[in-house]
Amino acid sequence: MKVSDFDYELPPERIAAHPAEPRDAARLLVHRRGADTSEHRRVRELTEVLEPGDLLVVNDTRVRSARLLGRRASGGAVELLLVDRDAAGRWRSLVKPAGRLRPGERLELEGGALVARLLERARTADGGLAPEWWLELEGDGDPEQLVERHGHMPLPPYILRARGSQPDSPEDRERYQTVYAREPGAVAAPTAGLHFTPELLAALEARGVARASVTLHVGLGTFQALAVEDTDAHRMHSERYELSPETARAVAQTRARGGRVVAVGTTSVRVLESCADDEGRLRPGRGDTALFLVPGARFRVVDALLTNFHLPKSTLLMLVSAFAGRERVLRLYAEAILRGYRFYSYGDAQLYLP
């Protein structure tokens, strides 16, 4: 398919700059695919929409405070975005300005709380220079804890306060994180999960809706524009995941009793569908997934999908279109725009039911 097939016009005022208050007050467009009918609710009303015996599968990744500001020895400003950390403790990081830096150079970060020592430029698959650097972080204490204490939330570029002298706020440090976030490693939040409160999760449990977790550390590819027009030519970014035996059992038990597997977010979908065999049985484990789902893909595990409204021409919108149909999804997006729904990370949500 063509990437342009997934384009739509979004008025700038429809981009949410702040989250709903409280979290579960966000609007929810509920669409039943079989009947092709929709209703307009609030996220807190999931207790009236989901059924006893359903299983919510959430992504428990935790967003690192991965954005670090600092200076070179010459006094020039630098900005780092920590992408991931390898087994040797080295960090792969986007650094601006990347091209002017040299191996061995030391960068003072966050007023001296951390120092980055540049090791080498990362390489692309074909051996070219990548935009990232490999580096070591030094400081008085555990680097992971220092990053969490002194770093800033890596908010998406369309949230304008992510730029300049105020890169994030106390609101962002709390709200750009799910209430069940557990495993640090993401550079972006699994945004469908931002709508849940402890009270809503408890109410769903009381209704008989179970919950299981997967982990997928959202990477930089979430915000990267596709550089091709033919979707077959796109090379999907890979992201680290883990699927536990407990979650695999919970999915199997749900399916055996006729319940629905409800994926919370496209990241949960990617883990579940990456680990499924042709019969829909899940293989627990950990690894990297580069699964790219476009219309025509077969979903072997996921029955229902809770997700936010995504950017035009993005792989996330393509995944949702694979699940519910491109023309239907774009029609619902147009309806949501007319009804004043808020879009993107801090925006409202959709629930696609069978």
N, C-alpha and C positions, 0 to 999 in steps of 0.2 A: 504494500500500500504506500501511498504518498504521505509524507509527514504533513504536508499542507492539508490533507483530509481531516486533520485533527485541530484545525485552527478555529478560533472564534473571537469575536470582539468583546472586550470587557471594559466598561467605563472605569476609569481610575478610582472613582469614589466607591466602587464595589470591593476594593481590596481592603481587607481588615487590617488596621494598624494596631489594634488592641484586642485582647480576647474578651469574650462575653463574661459578664459577671452576674451570678457565679458561673462556673464552667458549664454546668449542665443546662444553663439558660439559652445556649446556642440553639438556633433553629435547626429543624431536621426535616428534610424532604424524604418521605417514605414512598418508595416505588415498588409495586408488585409486578414483576416481569411477566408472569403468566397472564394476568388480567390486563396488563398495561394501564394500571390506574395509579394515581398518586394522591397523597394527602400531606398536609403541612402541619408539623407538630414541633415540639421542643425535645431536646435530647433527653431531658428528665422523664419524658413519656415513653422511653424504651421499655419501661415496666408494663406498658399496655400493648406493646407491639410484639416483643419477643415472647416466646412460649416456654412453659415448663418443659424441661428436657433439652432445650437449646444449649449450645456451648459457645461462649465467647472465647476467641483466641486472640490474646493481646501480645504486643511486642514490648518486652520489659527492658529494652535498651535504655541507657541513661546518657543524656547529652553532656559531653564534656564542656567545661568552660574554656573552649579551645582557642579563643581569639586572644592574642597577646600583643600588646603595643610596646614599642621600645625605640632604642636608638643605636646606631653604629658608633664606633669609636670616633668617627669624624663628626658626629652630631646629627647626621641625617636620620630622619624618621624611618622606622621599619614596622611592618605589621606581619604577624605570623598567624596561620590557621593550622593547628595541629590536626593531622588527618588520622594517623594511627601510630602504633608503637610495636616494634618487632620484638622477638624473643630476647635479643641482646640489649634491649632497653633503648635502642635508637628510635627517634621520632621522625616520621615522614611529615613534612610540613610545607604548605604554601607559604612563600615569603615574598613580600613586596618591598622593594623592587628586586626581583630574583636575579636579573641579568647582571647587576653591578656588584654582586657579592662574590667572595672568594673563599675557597676551603681554608679552614683554620681561623677565619674571622670570628670574633666574639661579639654578640649582641646583648646589650643590657636591656632587660625586659621589666615592665611594670615597676619602674623606679628602683631597680636593683634587686627585686625579690627573686628574680631568676636570671640566669645567663644562658644563652644558647651558643654553643660552639658548632659552627658549620663544618660538616664532614665532606660531603660531596653532593653534586646534583643527582637527583634520581634520573633514571633512564626510561624511555618508552619501550614498548615491545620490540620496535625495530631498531633500537639502539640510539635513538636521538635523545636530546636533552628534554626532560620532562619539566613542567613548571614547579615541581616540588624539590625541596632539599632534604637530605638526611642530616640530622643534627642530634647533638646531645644536650640535655638540659641539666644545669647545675644550680644548686641552691641549698639553703640551710634546712634540709629535711627531705622527705620523700617527694620526688618530682610530681607524681600524680596528685598528691595532696596540695602541693604548692600551686599547680595549675588550677585545681578546683577553687582554691582560696583567692587567687589573684587574677585569674583569667576572666574573660567576658563571654557571655553567651554568643555563639555564632549564628546570630539571627539571619534570616534570608535577606538578600539584597533589596527586596522590594519593601522591607520595613525600614523606613528611611532613617530612624534614629540609630540604626546599626552603623552609621558612618559618622565620622568626626569625633569630637571630644566626648560625646556621650554614647558609647557603643552599645550599652544596654541599660537597663534600669532594674531596681529591686523587683518590680512587677515581672519583668522578663525572666529573671533568675528563678522565680517560682513558677510562672505560668507556662514557660517554654520547656516544660518537663511534665511527664505524666505522673500521677500520684502513685503509680506502682513501678516507677523506674527503679531499676536495680543494678544492671550491668553496665558500667561506664564504657564508652567507646564510640558513640554516635557524634557526628558533626551536624546533625539536624534531627529534629524531633519527629517521631511517628505521630503525625498531627491528629489523626482520627482519635487517638487515645487521650488527647488533651481535654476532651469534653467530660471525662468521667470524674466524679467526686467519690470519696469514700462512702457517702450516704447513698449514692446511686448504685454503687457496686453492692452494698449491703442489701438494698431493696431488690435488686435483680437476683441475688442469691436467695433471698426469702421467697421469691416467686418460683424458684426452681431452675433458674438459669445458671449453669455452671460456668467456671472460668478456668482457662489453662493459658500458659505462657510459652512463647517462643522468644528467641533473641535474634535480632538482625540489626547490626550496627550500620545505621544510615550513613552513606558516604557522600563525597562531593558530587558524584554523578547525578544526584537528585536535582541539582540546580543547573547542570550543564545543558546547553541547547544542543539539539541534534545537528550535526554538521553535514548530514546527507539528506536527500529528498526521498530516497527509496528506503523504506523501513528495513528491507532485507539487507541493506548495506550497513546498517547501524551495528556497531560493536558495543554491546551493553557493558556498563561498568559492573564490577563484581563487588559484593559485600559479604562480610563475615556473618555466619549464622550459627545457631545451635538449636536443635530440637531434642528435647529430653524424652526418655522412655515414658515418663509420666504423662506428658502431653500426647504422645502417640497412642497410649492406652485410652486416654480420655476421648480422643477423636474416634477411636474404634468403638468404644462403648456407646458414644452418642449415636453413631451411625447404626449400630446394632439395634438400638431401641427406637429408631425412627426419628431422632432429633435432628436439628439442623446445626451445621458447623458455620458459625458466624465469624468471619475474619474481621478484626478491627484494624483497618488500614491495609494499604497495598503492600506494606512490608510483611505483615503476617501472611498475606496471600503468597508472596514469593517464597517464604520458608516452607509453607505447607505444600505448595505445588512442586517445589524443588525436591522435596523428600518423598514424594508419592510415586508408587509404581503404577502400572497400567490399570490395576484393579482398585486403586485408591488407598492401598495400604501404605502406612508411613514407616520410613526407616529412620530411627533416631540417629543422631550424630551431629557432628559439627564440620564446618568447611566454608567454602566460598561459593556463592551462587551468582551467576550472570544471566539468570532466567529473564527473558524478554518476551512478554505476553502481548500479542496484538490480536485483533479480530481473526477468528478462525482457530484460536487456541482452545484446547480442551481442558476444562477444570475438573479435576478428579477428586478433590476433597472439599472445596469451599462451596457452600450452598447459598450463603448470603454475605453481603459486604457492606460494612459501615466505613465511609470514607469522606474526606473533605472534597471541596471543589478545587481542581488542579489547574496549573498553567496551560495555556494553549500549546499544542505541538509537543507536549512533554510525554515521556515514557509512562508517567503515572496516569495521565488521561488515556493513553493507549491501553493500559492494563484494564482500566474501568470499562472502556469500550469493548475490550475483548470479553469481559464478563457479561455486559448488558446490551451490547450492540452499539455501534458508532452513531448511527442516526438517532437512536433513542436517547443516548447520553447527551448528544449535542442539543436535542430538542429540550431535554430537561434542564440543561444549563441555560438555555435561552429563557425558559420559564422562570428559573431561579433569579436571573438578572432582572426580569420584569417585576418580580415580587420583592426585590430588595434584599435578597440573600447576600451575605458577606462571603468573600472568596479567599482562598489560600490558607496559609498556616494557622492564622488566628480566626479563620472564618467559620461558617456554618457547615453542616454535615448532610450527607445523603445516606440512606439505607436502602440497598437493593435486596429485596426479598424474592423468593421463588414465585 
